């Protein structure tokens, strides 16, 4: 089981200029400690929880300060405001400057404010994502890109540069619904279960759907099938005692959960997001951190032993990598939590790390 890091430039108690430089220090430490992956999402109009609107620029700075950690966009929103050719060019550039450490997770967005600002109807997001994915793969793998799809019509063009990873960097999608997990398996790309506040049973349903779809689909035309199952933990924090961990992380965890509910409640009325049709249980526990820590895979706050036990449970369910969002608790607290996970958790759960040490 691999342990990765997902951060989004939470501005609680600081500014964007300070937080970006702190992020660079934190990822440099995570690289030395054996974290598998680092990434951030592309977010707009959502401070203070999120401040990284141009992730590719930040990734380049981090690539120059790290050696081993994979750099994965989590996630590139593949809708009309992000032309897939531009996404391909930026990804290839990151792959070059990081010497082959670039990866990409894509998304279709669940933020109505962002969709409205960029003029995208929620009912159109799946079709836009699917057509953009086709263009993205062609742009990275074909000498001449040509595409005539329902969203993008592109005459023959030569896209430069190409990634150094052949045929292209690993690809996945941020998946919250069973249907998106199924679609990812059919396409032969990885799936990262995002914002999974609906409990372990629902997560297992998503993973089973992905596995069934991947195992039964014909991937003979897929250039680089990627059987990968990640889990995004929306709030994570590790400390010596459970009381300390929850004391430090309580405000951030509940604030982030409230932000997610504010997204889910109006979005649940849209038929394109049917997986949000049962929110009553979440709303009832909006202020209950203990319930969130126990019920949902999206919150992991506790001691190193708590982390080890949770990670082992997730591994038994079929998760390949846990991506911890450790953000918003203050730079010093984040560095302490990373040190604790790197010294006491990763050596116990990451067998590749154990092999490297031996």
Secondary structure, 3 states (H helix, E strand, C coil): CEEEEECCCCCCCCCHHHHHHHHHHHHHHHHHHCCCEEECCCCCCCCCCCCCCCHHHHHHHHHCCCCCCEEEEEEEECCCCCCHHHHHHHHHHHHHHCCCCEEEEEECCCCHHHHHHCCCCHHHHHHHHHHHHHHHHHHHHCCCEEEECCCCEEEEECCCCCCCCCCCCCEEEEECCHHHHHHHHHHCCEEEECCCCCCHHHHHHHHHHHHHHHHHCCCCCCCCCCCCEEEEECEEEECCCHHHHHHHHHHHHHHHHHHHHHHHHHHCCCHHHHHHCCCHHHHHCCCCHHHHHHHCCCEEEECHHHHHHHHHHHHHHCCCEEEECCCCCCHHHHHHHHHHHHHHHHHHHCHHHHHHHC
